[in-house]
Amino acid sequence: MRRIKMELFKPGEIVEFKSAGPKMTIITVDNSSGEATCVWFEGKERKEVIFDVAALRIVHQRKPDPRGYARSR
């Protein structure tokens, strides 16, 4: 069995499937099983599902500028 770097996944991280899909928030990570419970919304409906972390990747989002200005690239 391939070992996953579990320290990359922690509650509060924004993730998505490696093959695309909705952005989800991790609410729990089970290191023994390699699974993460994720939540997201479809319209007003809240979804919560447990996924294998091997299928997920962290979505790297730019941090907001504390001065309230948009950052240029």
C-alpha positions in Angstrom: 0.0 0.0 0.0 1.3 3.4 -1.0 1.8 5.9 1.9 0.1 9.2 1.5 1.6 12.4 3.1 -1.2 12.9 5.6 0.3 16.0 7.0 -0.7 17.8 3.8 -4.3 17.3 4.6 -5.8 19.0 7.6 -9.1 20.4 8.7 -9.9 23.7 7.0 -8.0 23.0 3.8 -9.7 23.6 0.5 -9.5 20.6 -1.8 -10.8 19.1 -5.0 -10.6 15.8 -6.8 -7.4 15.4 -8.8 -9.7 14.9 -11.8 -11.6 18.2 -11.1 -14.9 18.8 -9.3 -16.3 21.1 -6.7 -14.1 22.9 -4.2 -14.6 21.2 -0.8 -13.5 22.0 2.8 -11.9 19.2 4.9 -13.6 19.0 8.3 -11.8 15.8 9.6 -8.9 13.6 8.6 -8.5 10.0 9.7 -4.8 9.2 9.5 -5.3 5.5 10.2 -7.6 5.0 7.2 -6.3 7.7 4.9 -9.8 9.3 4.6 -11.0 12.8 4.9 -14.5 14.1 5.5 -15.3 16.9 3.1 -18.2 19.4 2.9 -19.4 21.6 0.0 -22.6 23.2 -1.2 -24.7 22.5 -4.3 -26.9 25.5 -4.4 -28.3 25.7 -0.8 -27.9 22.0 -0.2 -25.0 21.0 2.1 -23.1 17.8 1.0 -20.8 15.9 3.4 -18.9 12.8 2.2 -15.8 10.8 3.2 -13.1 10.4 0.5 -9.8 8.7 0.2 -7.1 11.4 0.4 -5.3 9.8 -2.6 -8.1 11.2 -4.8 -7.8 14.7 -3.5 -5.4 17.7 -4.0 -5.2 21.0 -2.1 -6.5 24.0 -4.0 -3.9 26.7 -3.7 -5.7 30.0 -3.3 -4.1 33.4 -3.2 -4.3 34.9 0.3 -6.3 38.1 0.4 -4.4 41.4 0.6 -4.8 42.6 4.2 -5.0 46.2 2.9 -8.1 45.2 0.9 -6.5 45.7 -2.5 -6.5 43.1 -5.2 -3.0 41.8 -5.9 -1.7 41.9 -9.4 0.0 39.0 -11.0 
